[in-house]
């Protein structure tokens, strides 16, 4: 039975992968750190010895590396911590994977691009605008430098089942709908909100392809098909929930601490050539996510029934 190690298994994407791969005939090694529980191996990815011992002991054949410091503003404030997880830990994981014959897929980001020339193909020149994007790109280089047989999967902004709304830069905006105080939301940057379930389904197919053909290597892009600003996402979520958005106005210029790209929409040419594509649109994905995030919604006084 195929043995799959998932780092960041307690996070937004990692949980979706654990749930989805649990439906397949595989053994899952779910790894987390700060939120590791009884079904998760507690593993500090910045501890080189611990990483080596874990992989040597458990011998995973596939490693899906989701763990990261994913918040651009936090990365700007604490660059050393971001670099330790996004770059140094990735390099060490790649070395351990290669030494033990495991295939590794590293989850990266559309923020490796500067947003001036969408749609971005897998071979297009990268030019990150913020430190988060820089560390993720450096992680890609370290990974692919470790083995040409490894893969990178770049993703855009994510949403899915959450334990707290802060886990998703999309669903956290629901707080603005509940709080009726006048506020603004970004209507400048174009994003491609993508369901973690959609990604998980794609990765099941990608891992199967790797097991069958052994030719999944290099850089791939996966993205939801719809493009919208955060303000437009918020309006759509308000419609889904039947809530007023009159108190929220569009903001026409960026205001974040870390500089963001204007539009880093991705092309999915390589995955589509393998018959892998996005199958969940934003409305479907949000409804599914809300229906499975009852505890997080309850904390802000929201109830959602999937109809």
Secondary structure, 3 states (H helix, E strand, C coil): CEEEEEECCCCHHHHHHHHHHCCCCEEEEEEECCCCCCCCEECCCCCHHHHHHHHHHHCCCEEEECCCCCCHHHHHHCHHHHHHHHHHHHHHHHHHHHHCCCEEEEEEEHHHCCCCCCCECCCCCCCCCCHHHHHHHHHHHHHHHHCCCCEEEEECCEECCCCCHHHCCCHHHHHHHHCCCCEEEECCCEECCEEHHHHHHHHHHHHHHHHHHCCCCEEEEECCCCCECHHHHHHHHHHHHCCCCCCEEEECCCCCCCCCCCECCECCHHHHCCCCCCCCCHHHHHHHHHHCCHHHHHCCCCCCCCC
